[in-house]
Amino acid sequence: MTGAKENNLKDLTVAFPLGMLVAVTGVSGAGKSTLVNDILYPAMARHFHGSQQKIGKHKAVIGLDQLDKVVAIDQKPIGRTPRSNPVTYIKVFDEIRKFFALLPESRVRGYTPGRFSFNVKGGRCESCQGDGVRKIEMHFLSDVYVKCEACDGSRFNVATLEVQYKGKSIADVLRLTVAEAVLHFSEHPKIVNQLQLLVDVGLDYLALGQPSSTLSGGEAQRIKLVTELSKVRDDVTRRGNKAPHTLYVLDEPTVGLHMADVDKLISVLHRLVDAGHSVVVIEHDLDVIAEADWVI
């Protein structure tokens, strides 16, 4: 794949080898973001997804026929309300709700998975409509959220909370950290396999039900990586070698990360490449650059 940027002196051609981890680095103002975020990604997004995003000045992007799609994994929030949290975003909460609906107490009462959703009437607390908090609108300040007095922040009504697994209700499960939940559901591979991906990207300390509005940009980005890893795994299972070839774009994902978490991030990026995809990352971190297959 090549992109050309014209200046007064000459035409500059930049090659991005596919099937590799490519690091784009350089001093501030060198044009990293212009090349990747303003030209490469918008051009690919328009080609594959019909995006209307403005594309920076260039002559051509060649080699798009060798890819199937492009995905930008950025640090934008995964949600802005108390309802959105890590397990709803990666869809593992669907499996947890299905499991709770199969428990003996649920079967006796005729509960379905919807009973354990805080988005559906029946099982949720109607006082806060499943938010666990109540919003107080402030005229001159940001809105304030306070714990719902009716459910004490649990999000569910009393009848729903009476169904428990290993002594924990659905609300108790949402308070578990990812690491604790892996142990709690150790006998249930569908749930554990999804949660393990969060552990792999260094998010084992997050509570399952932690509101997305409280997550940092780096945490949101790694949760998005988990979603992509899950898609890659499912594609390999369903399609084998015919899984779509995706190019992933990340902009300085190591910002704010501890050194140990940087190592985990690098491992995840390699997993995407090992699955047959391509990764382009704008980065200053020397450890990431050293691990890259190709450096621009």
C-alpha positions as CSV (number, residue, x, y, z in Angstrom):
1,M,0.0,0.0,0.0
2,T,1.4,3.4,-0.9
3,G,0.4,7.0,-0.3
4,A,1.9,10.0,-2.0
5,K,2.3,13.5,-0.5
6,E,3.3,16.3,-2.8
7,N,5.6,19.1,-1.8
8,N,7.6,21.7,-3.7
9,L,10.6,19.4,-4.0
10,K,9.4,15.9,-4.9
11,D,6.7,13.3,-4.5
12,L,7.0,11.2,-1.4
13,T,5.9,7.6,-1.5
14,V,5.4,5.7,1.8
15,A,4.9,1.9,1.8
16,F,2.9,0.1,4.5
17,P,3.7,-3.6,4.3
18,L,0.6,-5.8,5.0
19,G,0.5,-8.6,7.5
20,M,2.8,-6.8,9.9
21,L,3.0,-4.5,12.9
22,V,4.0,-1.2,11.4
23,A,5.1,1.7,13.7
24,V,4.9,5.2,12.4
25,T,7.2,7.4,14.6
26,G,9.2,10.7,14.5
27,V,9.5,14.0,16.3
28,S,6.5,16.2,17.0
29,G,5.3,17.9,13.8
30,A,6.9,15.3,11.5
31,G,3.6,14.4,9.9
32,K,2.7,11.1,11.6
33,S,-0.9,12.0,12.2
34,T,-1.3,13.7,8.9
35,L,-0.1,10.6,7.1
36,V,-2.1,8.1,9.1
37,N,-5.1,9.9,10.5
38,D,-5.7,12.5,7.8
39,I,-4.8,10.5,4.6
40,L,-4.5,6.7,5.1
41,Y,-7.4,6.0,7.4
42,P,-10.0,8.4,5.8
43,A,-9.1,7.1,2.3
44,M,-9.6,3.5,3.4
45,A,-12.7,4.3,5.4
46,R,-14.3,5.9,2.3
47,H,-13.3,3.0,0.1
48,F,-14.6,0.2,2.4
49,H,-17.3,1.9,4.4
50,G,-18.5,4.9,2.4
51,S,-17.3,7.4,5.0
52,Q,-17.6,11.0,4.2
53,Q,-14.6,12.0,6.4
54,K,-12.4,14.6,4.8
55,I,-9.2,13.2,3.2
56,G,-5.9,15.0,3.3
57,K,-4.1,16.0,0.1
58,H,-2.5,13.0,-1.6
59,K,-2.2,11.5,-5.1
60,A,-3.2,7.9,-4.6
61,V,-3.6,5.0,-2.1
62,I,-2.7,1.8,-3.9
63,G,-3.2,-1.8,-2.7
64,L,-6.7,-1.5,-1.2
65,D,-7.8,-4.6,-3.1
66,Q,-5.6,-6.6,-0.7
67,L,-7.7,-5.7,2.3
68,D,-11.3,-6.2,3.3
69,K,-11.9,-3.5,5.9
70,V,-10.2,-0.9,8.2
71,V,-10.8,-0.3,11.9
72,A,-9.6,2.6,13.9
73,I,-9.2,1.7,17.6
74,D,-9.2,5.1,19.3
75,Q,-9.5,6.4,22.9
76,K,-13.1,7.8,22.6
77,P,-15.5,6.7,25.3
78,I,-17.3,3.4,24.8
79,G,-20.5,5.1,26.3
80,R,-21.6,8.1,28.2
81,T,-24.3,6.8,30.5
82,P,-24.3,4.6,33.6
83,R,-25.9,1.8,31.6
84,S,-22.8,1.3,29.5
85,N,-20.0,-0.8,31.1
86,P,-17.2,-3.1,30.0
87,V,-19.2,-6.4,30.0
88,T,-22.1,-4.9,28.0
89,Y,-19.7,-3.5,25.5
90,I,-17.9,-6.8,24.8
91,K,-21.2,-8.7,24.9
92,V,-20.2,-11.1,27.7
93,F,-23.1,-9.8,29.9
94,D,-25.4,-11.5,27.4
95,E,-23.8,-14.9,28.3
96,I,-24.0,-14.1,32.1
97,R,-27.7,-13.2,31.8
98,K,-28.4,-16.4,29.9
99,F,-26.6,-18.4,32.6
100,F,-28.6,-16.8,35.4
101,A,-31.8,-17.6,33.5
102,L,-30.8,-21.3,33.6
103,L,-30.4,-21.5,37.4
104,P,-33.0,-23.6,39.2
105,E,-34.5,-20.6,41.0
106,S,-35.0,-18.8,37.7
107,R,-36.6,-21.8,36.0
108,V,-39.0,-22.2,38.9
109,R,-40.0,-18.6,38.6
110,G,-40.1,-18.6,34.8
111,Y,-37.4,-15.9,34.5
112,T,-35.8,-15.3,31.0
113,P,-32.4,-13.6,30.3
114,G,-34.3,-10.3,30.0
115,R,-35.1,-10.5,33.7
116,F,-31.5,-9.9,34.4
117,S,-31.1,-6.9,32.2
118,F,-31.1,-3.4,33.6
119,N,-32.4,-2.1,30.3
120,V,-35.7,-4.1,30.4
121,K,-38.8,-3.7,32.6
122,G,-39.5,-6.6,34.9
123,G,-36.2,-7.3,36.7
124,R,-34.7,-3.8,36.9
125,C,-35.4,-1.2,39.6
126,E,-38.0,1.1,38.1
127,S,-37.2,3.9,40.4
128,C,-33.9,4.5,38.6
129,Q,-34.9,2.5,35.5
130,G,-31.8,0.3,35.9
131,D,-29.2,3.0,36.2
132,G,-28.4,2.5,39.9
133,V,-28.1,6.2,40.2
134,R,-30.4,9.2,39.9
135,K,-29.4,12.3,38.0
136,I,-29.8,15.7,39.6
137,E,-29.7,18.4,37.0
138,M,-27.6,21.5,38.0
139,H,-28.4,24.8,36.4
140,F,-24.9,26.2,36.3
141,L,-22.8,23.1,37.0
142,S,-22.4,19.6,35.6
143,D,-25.2,17.2,36.4
144,V,-24.7,15.2,39.6
145,Y,-25.4,11.5,40.0
146,V,-26.5,10.0,43.4
147,K,-27.1,6.4,44.4
148,C,-30.7,5.3,44.0
149,E,-32.3,4.9,47.4
150,A,-34.9,2.4,46.2
151,C,-32.3,-0.3,45.1
152,D,-29.3,1.0,46.9
153,G,-27.5,1.2,43.6
154,S,-28.0,-2.4,42.7
155,R,-30.0,-1.6,39.6
156,F,-32.4,-4.5,40.1
157,N,-35.5,-5.2,42.2
158,V,-35.7,-7.5,45.2
159,A,-37.2,-10.5,43.3
160,T,-34.4,-10.5,40.8
161,L,-31.7,-10.3,43.4
162,E,-33.1,-13.4,45.1
163,V,-31.7,-15.5,42.3
164,Q,-28.0,-16.2,43.2
165,Y,-25.1,-18.3,41.9
166,K,-22.4,-19.3,44.4
167,G,-24.0,-16.8,46.9
168,K,-23.9,-13.8,44.5
169,S,-26.8,-12.1,42.8
170,I,-26.6,-10.5,39.3
171,A,-25.9,-7.2,41.0
172,D,-23.1,-8.8,43.1
173,V,-21.6,-10.2,39.9
174,L,-21.4,-6.7,38.3
175,R,-19.5,-5.5,41.4
176,L,-16.8,-8.2,40.9
177,T,-13.5,-7.3,39.3
178,V,-12.6,-9.1,36.1
179,A,-10.1,-11.2,37.9
180,E,-12.6,-12.2,40.5
181,A,-15.3,-13.0,37.9
182,V,-12.9,-15.3,36.1
183,L,-12.6,-17.4,39.3
184,H,-16.4,-17.1,40.0
185,F,-17.4,-18.5,36.6
186,S,-14.4,-20.8,36.2
187,E,-16.7,-23.7,35.2
188,H,-18.2,-21.8,32.3
189,P,-15.9,-21.5,29.3
190,K,-18.1,-19.1,27.3
191,I,-18.0,-16.5,30.0
192,V,-14.4,-17.1,31.1
193,N,-13.0,-16.9,27.6
194,Q,-14.4,-13.5,27.0
195,L,-13.3,-12.2,30.4
196,Q,-9.8,-13.6,29.9
197,L,-9.4,-11.2,27.0
198,L,-9.8,-8.3,29.4
199,V,-7.2,-9.9,31.6
200,D,-4.9,-10.2,28.6
201,V,-5.0,-6.5,27.9
202,G,-4.3,-5.6,31.6
203,L,-7.8,-4.7,32.7
204,D,-8.3,-7.4,35.3
205,Y,-8.8,-4.8,38.0
206,L,-11.9,-3.2,36.4
207,A,-15.4,-4.0,37.9
208,L,-17.6,-5.7,35.4
209,G,-20.3,-3.1,35.9
210,Q,-18.1,0.0,36.1
211,P,-19.8,2.9,34.3
212,S,-18.1,3.6,31.0
213,S,-18.1,7.3,31.9
214,T,-15.5,6.6,34.6
215,L,-13.0,4.8,32.2
216,S,-9.9,6.5,31.0
217,G,-9.2,6.9,27.3
218,G,-6.6,4.1,27.5
219,E,-9.0,1.8,29.2
220,A,-11.7,2.4,26.6
221,Q,-9.2,1.7,23.8
222,R,-8.1,-1.6,25.3
223,I,-11.8,-2.6,25.8
224,K,-12.2,-1.9,22.0
225,L,-9.2,-4.1,21.4
226,V,-10.9,-6.9,23.3
227,T,-13.9,-6.6,21.1
228,E,-11.7,-6.9,18.0
229,L,-9.8,-9.9,19.4
230,S,-13.2,-11.6,20.0
231,K,-14.2,-10.9,16.4
232,V,-10.9,-12.3,15.2
233,R,-11.4,-15.5,17.2
234,D,-15.0,-15.9,16.0
235,D,-14.0,-15.3,12.4
236,V,-11.3,-18.0,12.6
237,T,-13.7,-20.4,14.1
238,R,-16.4,-19.8,11.5
239,R,-14.4,-19.1,8.3
240,G,-10.9,-20.4,8.9
241,N,-8.4,-18.9,6.4
242,K,-11.2,-17.0,4.7
243,A,-11.6,-14.6,7.6
244,P,-11.5,-10.9,6.3
245,H,-8.1,-9.2,6.3
246,T,-8.4,-6.1,8.4
247,L,-6.1,-3.1,8.9
248,Y,-6.2,-1.8,12.5
249,V,-5.1,1.8,13.1
250,L,-4.1,3.0,16.6
251,D,-2.8,6.5,17.6
252,E,-0.3,6.4,20.6
253,P,-2.1,3.6,22.5
254,T,0.7,3.5,25.2
255,V,-0.1,7.0,26.6
256,G,-0.6,6.7,30.3
257,L,0.1,3.0,30.5
258,H,2.4,1.3,33.0
259,M,5.4,-0.6,31.5
260,A,3.8,-3.9,32.4
261,D,0.6,-2.9,30.5
262,V,2.7,-1.8,27.5
263,D,4.0,-5.3,27.3
264,K,0.5,-6.7,27.3
265,L,-0.6,-4.2,24.6
266,I,2.3,-5.3,22.4
267,S,1.3,-9.0,22.9
268,V,-2.2,-8.2,21.8
269,L,-1.1,-6.3,18.7
270,H,1.1,-9.3,17.8
271,R,-2.0,-11.6,18.2
272,L,-3.9,-9.5,15.6
273,V,-0.9,-9.8,13.2
274,D,-0.5,-13.5,13.9
275,A,-4.2,-14.0,13.0
276,G,-3.4,-12.6,9.5
277,H,-4.3,-8.9,9.9
278,S,-2.3,-5.7,9.6
279,V,-1.6,-3.1,12.4
280,V,-0.5,0.5,11.9
281,V,0.4,2.3,15.1
282,I,1.5,5.9,15.6
283,E,3.9,5.7,18.6
284,H,6.8,7.2,20.5
285,D,7.3,4.4,22.9
286,L,10.6,2.7,22.2
287,D,9.4,-0.7,23.4
288,V,6.6,-0.7,20.8
289,I,8.9,0.6,18.1
290,A,11.5,-2.1,18.9
291,E,8.8,-4.8,18.6
292,A,7.5,-3.5,15.2
293,D,8.1,-5.5,12.1
294,W,8.4,-2.3,10.0
295,V,9.2,1.3,11.1
296,I,8.3,4.4,9.2
